[in-house]
Every structure is written in structure tokens, then in C-alpha cells.
Amino acid sequence: MPEVKVANLSKRFGDNAVLNDITFTIADGEFFTLLGPSGCGKSTTLACIAGLERPTGGSIAVGPATFVDAGTFVPPEGRNLGMVFQSYALWPHMTVAQNLAMPLKIRKVDWREQDKLITEALGKVGLAELRDRYPHQLSGGQQQRVALARALVYSPGVLLLDEPLSNLDAKLRDQARAWLKRLQTELGITTVYVTHDQDEALALSDRIAVMSKGDMLQIGTPTEIYETPATAEVAAFVGRCNFLTGTMTGPAEVRLDCTGQTVAVPAQAVEGRVTVAVRPERLKILPPGETGETGENVLTARVLTSSYVGSRYEYDLRLGDHVIQAETNRSGLSGEVTLVVEPAACLLYPTTGVPSEDAEALVRT
């Protein structure tokens, strides 16, 4: 399977710039996800790769073939790419087998070869016995598999997936996610996946590209994106995060605005006003009187609310004049508590990053 190279990609609709100088390379066989909120440009990027949108500038190449460059634009039918849309786009008057036959007929595949390819594709997605059913006779998960089989039936060089699981209910979506990852690994097909669901991106991807307002904020593995987000905006969008403003008082110390206390942070070449970001699960909540280990930051907070969510308890806490979130397996905490956080768990960003109110709004997107 070929690698995908996108260089300096831009797209404008009139005066509105929706992609700004986007550059990335997807390795052969990699599962690469474009992640971001609505309107960030991820679907437009996918449409440019597919040939459904013509970029304003930049280049796109898949393996040795150049699809887009100065003076070059290969139409969708000339790119040998498989695409699954959010709506699945199955023809309702055709059976499953007939839906899969359409792209083969367009490519003028011999009818005897068509039956073989359809049987193989349906076998890959576990639906061989449903070839004579119509879309309305299938569940949402089965329709999603048929759409995927149709994209795979002609052995595309790259698979493009535009939020294919978003129409499924939560439990079915989790099952489909695990199944899709297994299938992609077995086939070894280079895959470009678009989603706004951070959990989906973390679970499926080899690497993730986080986008916002037409810009690429960070590209990295799921671990890199979650543990070491490059900006406060990435930290806010991927997972939940608490944001506390403050001022640097030393190379590895910040005085928090909300309490006036000084906390230790990883040493960085940052001065002046900063934002400290801490994941809720990295905060330890202890009853009054208990203390953390040597070297940990110790703060005093008050419990506002608690929620049991199955595998953990989630607490809203007042820290000075700020409300933060923490996760723990401790139940029944109330009143005044002790918060403990390791300096290494504190992510530090200059105040030119996302202000805390905007960051929290991103989490709720």
C-alpha cells in the first residue's frame, strides 16, 4: 500500500480560507486520523485527497502518482481510492451484492470476476450471508460494513473514512471501532480517518493530526497527543483538562492566580504569564490530614459535587476562586479535601495559548 504525501495544501471558498498550508505524510499501512471540532477543515482535507474538492494550492501524491500539483488535477475516478461517507450512501433499491457491483461495473471488471470480488469483500466484513438483502433490511452496523466492503471491493490503494461510525449508537460504535481496527490491521491498508470524537481517534490511530480553524496544531501518536499536547488548545480538545492561570516566579515555579500559592512545574524556558494544565486523573484527592509524597504539590480544595460513573468517581472542586475537575476511585469525599499533583503532571503554556474559558468551551464541543 502506498504512502500519502500532502504538502502546503490550501483551500479557499471566496474570501474564506478553510485550509492554511497543511503538510503531512502518511506512512505505508498507517492508520492516520484527522481530528478536530466542526469547521476545522478535516473533512475538506479528506475531500481534497479524494478529489471531491480542488485545492487552491499545494500538492497531493499517493505513492508514485501525483494527484494534485501546479497544473495537475486527477479526477476522483482516476485515483483508485476507497471512500466511506458518514451517511454510507447505499443505493436503497439495490441489494448488498448489487451495491458492491457498481464500482466494479464502472471500472469495467468482467462479470465473472465481479462475483468473486464481491464474495471476498463481504467475507472480509463478515456479511457474506447477507448479499441478497436490501439496505432497509440491515441494521446500522451492517450498513456501515456494507459501505466499507464497497470501498474495499476494487482493492483501493488508500482507504478514506469520513466519520463512518457517527450514526451508530454508543455501544455499537465501540464494537464497530474495535472491529474496524482489527480489519485495518489485517489488511494493512493505508487509512485516512476523519472524526471529531477524541476517544475514537485515540483508540484507532497510529498517529493523529489535530486541526483547528484550517491549521494543523500537532501531529503525533495518541500517547504524544494526550500526554504532551503542543498547545493549550490541543490539551483542551483531546481529553478533559483543568486550566489555571499564573505567573512564573522561577525557572520551575508558578504562582497560581486562584489561590496565590506557588506550585512546582517542569523547568521550561517560559517567563511571565502562563497557563498550567492538569488532567483530572492526574489529581489525587486525599481526606484532610493526609499528605502527598515529598516533592508533590499540595493544595486545599472543597468538594462541590460528586458523580459515580461506573469505573470511577468524578468530583467538581473549588480551588480558590476556580472550579476544577478530578477523578478518583475514592467514594464519599466531601467538604474540605487535599489535592496532590506531581510537578511532571503539570503542562505549561504561555498565555498566548488558549485562555482557560475558551479551553473549557472546547472540551464541551
VOZAPA-5293 format. One line per field, with one value per residue (C-alpha): residue in one letter; x negated, y, z negated. Coordinates in nm, 4 decimals, padded with zeros to 6 digits. Layout:
resn	c(A; ...)
east	c(X; ...)
north	c(Y; ...)
up	c(Z; ...)
***
This chain:
resn	c(M; P; E; V; K; V; A; N; L; S; K; R; F; G; D; N; A; V; L; N; D; I; T; F; T; I; A; D; G; E; F; F; T; L; L; G; P; S; G; C; G; K; S; T; T; L; A; C; I; A; G; L; E; R; P; T; G; G; S; I; A; V; G; P; A; T; F; V; D; A; G; T; F; V; P; P; E; G; R; N; L; G; M; V; F; Q; S; Y; A; L; W; P; H; M; T; V; A; Q; N; L; A; M; P; L; K; I; R; K; V; D; W; R; E; Q; D; K; L; I; T; E; A; L; G; K; V; G; L; A; E; L; R; D; R; Y; P; H; Q; L; S; G; G; Q; Q; Q; R; V; A; L; A; R; A; L; V; Y; S; P; G; V; L; L; L; D; E; P; L; S; N; L; D; A; K; L; R; D; Q; A; R; A; W; L; K; R; L; Q; T; E; L; G; I; T; T; V; Y; V; T; H; D; Q; D; E; A; L; A; L; S; D; R; I; A; V; M; S; K; G; D; M; L; Q; I; G; T; P; T; E; I; Y; E; T; P; A; T; A; E; V; A; A; F; V; G; R; C; N; F; L; T; G; T; M; T; G; P; A; E; V; R; L; D; C; T; G; Q; T; V; A; V; P; A; Q; A; V; E; G; R; V; T; V; A; V; R; P; E; R; L; K; I; L; P; P; G; E; T; G; E; T; G; E; N; V; L; T; A; R; V; L; T; S; S; Y; V; G; S; R; Y; E; Y; D; L; R; L; G; D; H; V; I; Q; A; E; T; N; R; S; G; L; S; G; E; V; T; L; V; V; E; P; A; A; C; L; L; Y; P; T; T; G; V; P; S; E; D; A; E; A; L; V; R; T)
east	c(00.0000; -00.1348; -00.2189; -00.0290; -00.2085; -00.0235; -00.2329; -00.1368; 00.2310; 00.4621; 00.8281; 01.0362; 01.4054; 01.4134; 01.2573; 01.2894; 00.9704; 01.0611; 00.7154; 00.3900; 00.0666; 00.1405; -00.1522; -00.1785; -00.2957; -00.1127; -00.3291; -00.2501; 00.0126; 00.0634; 00.3967; 00.3872; 00.6642; 00.7634; 00.9184; 01.0851; 01.4129; 01.6705; 01.5399; 01.1712; 01.1021; 01.0611; 01.3365; 01.2187; 00.8686; 01.0123; 01.2226; 00.9106; 00.7295; 01.0323; 01.0590; 01.4038; 01.2596; 00.9972; 00.7343; 00.6432; 00.2759; 00.0341; -00.0250; 00.1078; -00.0677; 00.0134; -00.2822; -00.4480; -00.1295; -00.0818; 00.2871; 00.2598; -00.0188; -00.0695; 00.1259; 00.2212; 00.5558; 00.6537; 01.0329; 01.1711; 01.2236; 00.8552; 00.7195; 00.8089; 00.9087; 01.1847; 01.4138; 01.6810; 01.9125; 02.0847; 02.4255; 02.2950; 02.4616; 02.6012; 02.8479; 03.1769; 03.3206; 03.0174; 02.9192; 02.5942; 02.4270; 02.5592; 02.4263; 02.0818; 02.1052; 02.1490; 01.7860; 01.6729; 01.9039; 01.7746; 01.4231; 01.5433; 01.4471; 01.5568; 01.8861; 01.7295; 01.4553; 01.7152; 01.8849; 01.5522; 01.4504; 01.7909; 01.7762; 01.4233; 01.5140; 01.8259; 01.6230; 01.3766; 01.6546; 01.8416; 02.1560; 02.1278; 02.4669; 02.6459; 02.5528; 02.9165; 03.0661; 03.1580; 03.0193; 03.3505; 03.3267; 02.9932; 02.9026; 02.6988; 02.3844; 02.4443; 02.4998; 02.1718; 01.9952; 02.1556; 02.0312; 01.6834; 01.6983; 01.7987; 01.4947; 01.2674; 01.4114; 01.1845; 00.8660; 00.8054; 00.4590; 00.5817; 00.8979; 01.0662; 01.3210; 01.5323; 01.6825; 01.8220; 01.9237; 02.1041; 02.4512; 02.4212; 02.5361; 02.2690; 02.2368; 02.2447; 01.9928; 01.7484; 01.7909; 01.7507; 01.4409; 01.2672; 01.3735; 01.2560; 00.9124; 00.8718; 00.9750; 00.7391; 00.4509; 00.5256; 00.5493; 00.2538; 00.4240; 00.3178; 00.6146; 00.7104; 00.9843; 01.1825; 01.3553; 01.4410; 01.4542; 01.1330; 01.1830; 01.2298; 00.9109; 00.7049; 00.8308; 00.7927; 00.4950; 00.1282; 00.0928; 00.3307; 00.3318; 00.5222; 00.6732; 00.8366; 00.9635; 00.7802; 00.4472; 00.2562; 00.1856; -00.0009; -00.0798; -00.1813; -00.0979; 00.2077; -00.0267; -00.2117; 00.1091; 00.2634; -00.0404; -00.2353; 00.0093; -00.1782; 00.0689; 00.3387; 00.5937; 00.4809; 00.4863; 00.8416; 00.9780; 00.8149; 00.9437; 01.0552; 00.8183; 00.8108; 00.6568; 00.5128; 00.3512; 00.0486; -00.2876; -00.6329; -00.8285; -01.1283; -01.2502; -01.0209; -00.7675; -00.4293; -00.2236; 00.1426; 00.3907; 00.6755; 00.5048; 00.1836; -00.0097; -00.3299; -00.3442; -00.6377; -00.6234; -00.8669; -01.1508; -01.0922; -01.2205; -00.8980; -00.8609; -00.5780; -00.2139; -00.1416; 00.1385; 00.0929; 00.2950; 00.3619; 00.5637; 00.8401; 00.6999; 00.3578; 00.5028; 00.5061; 00.7788; 00.6993; 00.9081; 00.7953; 00.4838; 00.3341; 00.0388; -00.1307; -00.4804; -00.7876; -00.8158; -00.4456; -00.2333; 00.0256; 00.3353; 00.6532; 00.9911; 01.3589; 01.5888; 01.8862; 02.0379; 01.9549; 02.0717; 02.0374; 01.9654; 01.9027; 01.5263; 01.4514; 01.5888; 01.5780; 01.5611; 01.6132; 01.3922; 01.3480; 00.9836; 00.9648; 01.1947; 01.1750; 01.3756; 01.1766; 01.2465; 01.0741; 01.1174; 01.0545; 01.1730; 01.2439; 01.6106; 01.7869; 01.5443; 01.6999; 01.6146; 01.2515; 01.0013; 00.6342; 00.5310; 00.1946; 00.0327; -00.3153; -00.5113; -00.5584; -00.1790; -00.1595; -00.1572; -00.2789; -00.1773; -00.2404; 00.0715; 00.0613; 00.2257; 00.5956; 00.7380; 00.8939; 01.2558; 01.2065; 01.0252; 01.3091; 01.5555; 01.3544; 01.3867; 01.7636; 01.7603)
north	c(00.0000; 00.3472; 00.6376; 00.9649; 01.2993; 01.6274; 01.9433; 02.3083; 02.2343; 02.5347; 02.5800; 02.8933; 02.9465; 03.3070; 03.5144; 03.2334; 03.0311; 02.6831; 02.5210; 02.7015; 02.5452; 02.1897; 01.9460; 01.5824; 01.2409; 00.9144; 00.6031; 00.2872; 00.0883; 00.3583; 00.4451; 00.8273; 01.0360; 01.3965; 01.5157; 01.8419; 02.0247; 02.1057; 02.3555; 02.2876; 02.1699; 01.7954; 01.6861; 01.9386; 01.7897; 01.4417; 01.5687; 01.7184; 01.3831; 01.2071; 01.4574; 01.5783; 01.9269; 02.1047; 02.2695; 02.6322; 02.5455; 02.2736; 01.9168; 01.5671; 01.2437; 00.8802; 00.6519; 00.7470; 00.9106; 01.2869; 01.3753; 01.7490; 01.9905; 02.3035; 02.2331; 01.8793; 01.7578; 01.3912; 01.3412; 01.1064; 00.8141; 00.8218; 00.7970; 00.4363; 00.5450; 00.3843; 00.6162; 00.5571; 00.8501; 00.9377; 00.8575; 00.5280; 00.6337; 00.2900; 00.2635; 00.1609; -00.0139; -00.2409; -00.5493; -00.5647; -00.7506; -00.5012; -00.2090; -00.3672; -00.4413; -00.0746; 00.0402; -00.2779; -00.2097; 00.1465; 00.0010; -00.2453; -00.5539; -00.8812; -01.0080; -01.3421; -01.1622; -00.9342; -01.2177; -01.3383; -00.9903; -00.9250; -01.2551; -01.1775; -00.8225; -00.9348; -01.2105; -00.9516; -00.7644; -01.0777; -01.0277; -01.2944; -01.4415; -01.1043; -01.0405; -01.0606; -00.8268; -00.4635; -00.1770; -00.1284; -00.4905; -00.4258; -00.2714; 00.0467; -00.1504; -00.3858; -00.0921; 00.0542; -00.2744; -00.2884; 00.0646; -00.0412; -00.3578; -00.1465; 00.0739; -00.2324; -00.4426; -00.2990; -00.3098; 00.0647; 00.1960; 00.4073; 00.3934; 00.7237; 00.7221; 01.0308; 00.9836; 00.6377; 00.5472; 00.8667; 00.7326; 00.4324; 00.4230; 00.4340; 00.0603; -00.0376; 00.2362; 00.0866; -00.2585; -00.1227; 00.0688; -00.2454; -00.4408; -00.1667; -00.1504; -00.5284; -00.5250; -00.2393; -00.4157; -00.7438; -00.5759; -00.3446; -00.0749; 00.2888; 00.4632; 00.8288; 00.8705; 01.1839; 01.2285; 01.4823; 01.2043; 01.2162; 00.8711; 00.7238; 00.8891; 00.7725; 00.4129; 00.3668; 00.5693; 00.5078; 00.8852; 01.1784; 01.5227; 01.7755; 02.0580; 02.3900; 02.6692; 02.5321; 02.4933; 02.1820; 02.2173; 01.8930; 01.5563; 01.2666; 00.9273; 00.9010; 00.8925; 01.2059; 01.3946; 01.3119; 01.3207; 01.6084; 01.8295; 02.1001; 02.3765; 02.4505; 02.4149; 02.0567; 01.9798; 02.1167; 01.9263; 01.5872; 01.4680; 01.6794; 01.9277; 02.1885; 02.5251; 02.7518; 03.0849; 03.2142; 03.3863; 03.2312; 03.3047; 03.0880; 02.8518; 02.5765; 02.7576; 02.9205; 03.1336; 03.0464; 03.3303; 03.1331; 03.0667; 03.2705; 02.9505; 02.8561; 02.5172; 02.3311; 02.2612; 02.1102; 02.3514; 02.5348; 02.8471; 03.0373; 03.3689; 03.5935; 03.4917; 03.1222; 02.8655; 02.5426; 02.2486; 01.9340; 01.6282; 01.5347; 01.1831; 01.3232; 01.4963; 01.2847; 01.3675; 01.2921; 01.3428; 01.6298; 01.5413; 01.3127; 01.4460; 01.3526; 01.2276; 01.4502; 01.6771; 01.6759; 01.9900; 02.0035; 02.2242; 02.2623; 02.2449; 02.1986; 01.9363; 02.0837; 01.7770; 01.4118; 01.1676; 00.7914; 00.6913; 00.3189; 00.2819; 00.5967; 00.8928; 01.2391; 01.5420; 01.9122; 02.1041; 02.4681; 02.5674; 02.9264; 03.1147; 02.8452; 02.5239; 02.2200; 01.8526; 01.5462; 01.1702; 00.9029; 00.5634; 00.7102; 00.7489; 00.9668; 01.2604; 01.5861; 01.9200; 02.0263; 01.7898; 01.7850; 01.7894; 01.6419; 01.6666; 01.5765; 01.8576; 01.6336; 01.6184; 01.9970; 02.1055; 02.4615; 02.7035; 03.0746; 03.2896; 03.3419; 02.9958; 02.9317; 03.1235; 02.8954; 02.9935; 02.9166; 02.5939; 02.4713; 02.5604; 02.3423; 02.0447; 02.0729; 02.0906)
up	c(00.0000; 00.0879; -00.1381; -00.1143; -00.0867; -00.1340; -00.1042; -00.1608; -00.0977; -00.0987; -00.0152; 00.0091; 00.0730; 00.1905; -00.0871; -00.3410; -00.3969; -00.5233; -00.4897; -00.5623; -00.4367; -00.5553; -00.5307; -00.6434; -00.5262; -00.5977; -00.6015; -00.4096; -00.6038; -00.8678; -01.0303; -01.0268; -01.1812; -01.1168; -01.4435; -01.5322; -01.6007; -01.3339; -01.0806; -01.1456; -00.7875; -00.8429; -00.6016; -00.3435; -00.3668; -00.3087; -00.0172; 00.1422; 00.1144; 00.2655; 00.5499; 00.4431; 00.3802; 00.5874; 00.3624; 00.4084; 00.3678; 00.2658; 00.3795; 00.3080; 00.4040; 00.3301; 00.3873; 00.7186; 00.8536; 00.8232; 00.7934; 00.7353; 00.8259; 01.0292; 01.3483; 01.2397; 01.1093; 01.1315; 01.1009; 00.8314; 01.0693; 01.1629; 00.8065; 00.7045; 00.3556; 00.1483; -00.0470; -00.3111; -00.3818; -00.7075; -00.5533; -00.3975; -00.0654; 00.0168; 00.3071; 00.1399; 00.4478; 00.4832; 00.2882; 00.0950; 00.3840; 00.6386; 00.4301; 00.4323; 00.8055; 00.9021; 00.8592; 01.0394; 01.3341; 01.3562; 01.3775; 01.6426; 01.4399; 01.6079; 01.4564; 01.3637; 01.1699; 01.0093; 00.8225; 00.6851; 00.5669; 00.4078; 00.2180; 00.0942; -00.0158; -00.2030; -00.3675; -00.4986; -00.6771; -00.7883; -00.5774; -00.3074; -00.4002; -00.3550; 00.0086; 00.1303; -00.1304; -00.0727; -00.2870; -00.4715; -00.5875; -00.7600; -01.0957; -01.1100; -01.1899; -00.8972; -00.6605; -00.7774; -00.6961; -00.3515; -00.2787; -00.3882; -00.1753; 00.1263; 00.0690; 00.0458; 00.3296; 00.6012; 00.3851; 00.3466; 00.2738; -00.0206; -00.2313; -00.3215; -00.6066; -00.6811; -01.0312; -00.9377; -01.2952; -01.3929; -01.3035; -01.5350; -01.8976; -02.1684; -02.2364; -01.8693; -01.7934; -02.0457; -01.8899; -01.5371; -01.6408; -01.7660; -01.4582; -01.2193; -01.3818; -01.3552; -00.9892; -00.9002; -01.0741; -00.8953; -00.5540; -00.6139; -00.4065; -00.4387; -00.6008; -00.6463; -00.9060; -00.9900; -01.3262; -01.5953; -01.8566; -02.0613; -02.2158; -01.8694; -01.7465; -02.0447; -02.0182; -01.6422; -01.5279; -01.4739; -01.4512; -01.4934; -01.3329; -01.5463; -01.3418; -01.4291; -01.2022; -00.8988; -01.0771; -01.1815; -01.5547; -01.6234; -01.4648; -01.6873; -01.8288; -02.0559; -02.3576; -02.2427; -02.1692; -02.5073; -02.7364; -02.5766; -02.3833; -02.1944; -02.2777; -02.5329; -02.2541; -02.1864; -02.5595; -02.5790; -02.2825; -02.3396; -02.6763; -02.9700; -03.1290; -03.4070; -03.3187; -03.5890; -03.5086; -03.6942; -03.6831; -03.6630; -03.9828; -03.8954; -03.6229; -03.7561; -03.9777; -03.9101; -04.1482; -04.0808; -04.0434; -04.2006; -04.5371; -04.5424; -04.6163; -04.4353; -04.2626; -04.1108; -03.7373; -03.4856; -03.4118; -03.0828; -02.9116; -02.9768; -03.1577; -03.2686; -03.2463; -03.1903; -03.1970; -03.3919; -03.2551; -03.4597; -03.3560; -03.6087; -03.6521; -03.7464; -04.0536; -04.3704; -04.6232; -04.9876; -05.3032; -05.5291; -05.7238; -05.4612; -05.2659; -04.9433; -04.8835; -04.9033; -04.6023; -04.5163; -04.5060; -04.7854; -04.7565; -04.9577; -04.7816; -04.8678; -04.7138; -04.5279; -04.3605; -04.3065; -04.0370; -04.0151; -03.6521; -03.6888; -03.6857; -03.8875; -04.0778; -03.9243; -04.1546; -04.0927; -04.3366; -04.4254; -04.4272; -04.5438; -04.3063; -04.0368; -03.9784; -03.8656; -03.7985; -03.9419; -03.9040; -04.1675; -04.2867; -04.6325; -04.7209; -04.9761; -04.9772; -05.0921; -05.2452; -05.2524; -05.0871; -04.9948; -04.6286; -04.5347; -04.1924; -04.0742; -03.9053; -03.5987; -03.5558; -03.5111; -03.1465; -03.0960; -02.8201; -02.7653; -02.7948; -02.4181; -02.4109; -02.4686; -02.7680; -03.0254; -02.9427; -02.5720; -02.6518; -02.8709; -02.5964; -02.3570; -02.5917; -02.5701; -02.1874)
***
